[in-house]
Amino acid sequence: MESMARPLDALNKARSKRVLVELKNGRQYVGNLISFDIHINTVLENAEERIDGELKKQLGTVFIRGDTITIISPQ
């Protein structure tokens, strides 16, 4: 298994791929990871909002503040 030198390397590897972003309030967003910064502020395209795993809304492009994120997971 390839080791990651820095935590942001994992996010760089997931760029342009589908990811699940879970927030502190329990909401989840699934979309294509377009960009992020050192604060993990994140932009997703073709995003959809899920609550308790259930699709609630198609959102398009969204910006998510990094301090609200608990998990980012490649799909």
N, C-alpha and C positions, 0 to 999 in steps of 0.2 A: 504494500500500500504506500502511495506517495505521501510523504509528510509535508505539512504546510509550515513554512518558516514563520509566518505571521498570521494572526486571525483574519486580517483582511484578504489574505490570499484565497481563503475559501470563498469569500464573496466575489472576488475577481473571477474565480473559476465558474461561478454560477451566473455571471453576467450574460444577458440575452436569453437565459433559460427560465423556465417556469419555477417559481418559488412560492412557498407558503410563509407568510409573515403573521405572527401571532402577537397581539398587543396585550398590555397589562390588564385591560378591561375585558379580555376574553374574546374579543372580536378577531376574526381572521381575514386576511386578504391573500388572494392567490392571483399571481400575474407574472409577466415577464420582467425580470430585473433589468432595468435600463441603466440606472446609476445609483451611486451612494457616495457619501463623504466620510471623513474621519469620525464624525459624530453618529454615523450609521443612519443619518437622514437618507431616505430611500425613495426612489421613483420606480413605480411599476406601470407597465402598459398592459392593456387588455385585462385590467384588474376586475375582480369580483369580490364582493364582501360576503363573508359567511359568518353566521352566528350559530354556535353549537353544531358546526359542520354543515349547516344547511344554507344553500345559496339564497341570499337575500336581495342582492342588487348587482347589476352589471355597471361598472363605474368608468371604464376607459382608463385614462391616465390619472394616477394618484401620487401625491407626495405624502410620505409618512415620516413624522418626526422620530428621530432615532431614540429619544428618551422614553418613548411609549412602547418600544419593541422589546419583547422578551425572547422571541425565537425567529430565526430565518432558516428555513429548511428547503433545500432543492427538492423538486417533485420528480 
